[in-house]
Amino acid sequence: MAEPRRILIVEDDTDLRQMFGIWLKLAGFEVQEAGDGLEALRLLDTNPPHAVVLDLGLPLVSGQVVRQEIAAQAATRDIPVIVVTAQPGSHEYLKVACVLMKPVLPDHLVDVVRRCLGSGAQGLRS
C-alpha cells in the first residue's frame, strides 16, 4: 500500500490548524503542522510535504514570504499551495493552486487538497 500523502498546514490559529489537521487525517493524509512562517520554512526544508495549506497572516514570516520561498527552491517549487485566508481581495498575484476564503467547510478543503494532488495543481481556484 502506498504511503499517505503528507500535507503541511501553516496556520497561526491553533484551533483552526488542529481542525484542518483532523479533517485531513480522517481523509487519509499524513499531517504536519506549523504555527508560524519560520516553523513552516524549517519543515519545508527538512521534510518537504506533498502539498501546503497556507494562511497568509502569519507571525514571524508572512504567508506571502513562505509562498515566495516555496517557489524559489528547486526541491519545493512544484509543491501545490492552497491558500486559506480571511483577507478579502484578489489573490491572483500569489500564483498558487487554489485560494479558499475562510470559513472553509471540511469536505471542501479535503476535496481541494485531493484535486491539487491529483491534477498537479494547475488552474484550481475556489
N, C-alpha and C positions, 0 to 999 in steps of 0.2 A: 504494500500500500504506500502511496506517495506521502511524503511529509506534508503537513499542513502549511499553507502559505502564511508567512509572517507579516503582520500589519503593525506599523508603528503609529500609535496615537499620540499626537502632540497637542495637549490642551492644558491650560493652567487651572481651569476649574476642576478640582479633584472629583466632585460628584459626577460631573458630565464625562470626564475622562474614564472613570470607572464604569459608568453606564454604557458608554460606547464599547469598552472592553468586554463587558458581559455579553452585549449583543453579538459582537464579532466572535467571541469564544463559542457561544451557543450555535453559531453558524459554521463552526468547524475550523476557524482560523486560530493561529497562534498569535498572541498579542504581546507587544512591548509597549510601555507607556513612558512618556516624558512630560514633566510638568512645566518645562520652560525650554526656550530655544537652545540654550547651551547644552542641556542634557540631550536634546534631540540630535544635535550635531555630533555629540560623543557616540551615541548609539548608532547613528548612520555610518560613522567611521569604523566602529568596531564590529558591527553585525548588521550590515545593510538589510532592510526588510524588502518584501515584495511590493509593498505599497505603503503610502503615508497618508494618514488622516491628519490634517494640519489646521490649527486655529491660527488666525493672523495676529491677534492681540496677545502676545506672549511677553513675559518678563525676561530680562537679561539680553536675549537676542530675539528680535521680532520674527513673526512668521514669514514676512517678505524676505528677510535675510536668510532664513533657513531654506526657503524655496530657491533663492539665488545660489546658495551653496550646493544644494542637491543638483541643480542644473550645471554647475561649474565643474563638478568632479566626474571623471570618466566612470568610476565604479558605481555612481548613483544617478547619473543623468537620465537613464531610461526608466527609473522607478516612477510609477504613476503617483501623482499627488492629488488628493482630494481635499480641497479647502472647505472647512466648515466654519462659517462666520456669521456674526450678527451685524457686521459692518455693511451698511447699505451702499449701493452704487455699483458701478461696473467693475468687474474683476478680470476683464479680458487681458489686461496687461500682465497678469501673473503667469499666463501660459501654462495652466495646469489641466489635468484630465477632467476635473469637474469642480464646480463651486456649489455647495449646498448652503442654504440660508437656515440659520437656527430659528426656531426649534426644528430638529430633524427626527423623523419617525424611524423606529428600529428597522422595519422592513426596507425602507428607502435607503438607509445607509448601507445595509448589507447588500442590497441589490446593486447599488452603485459601485461598491468595492468589487463585487463579483464581475460586473461588466468591465470595469477598468482592467482587472487582471486577465480577463478572457479576451479582450479586444486589443491589448497593447495600449489602451488608454487614449486612443486618438478620437478627438471630437466629441467627448462626452460633456454635456453641460446640463445642469439641472437647477 
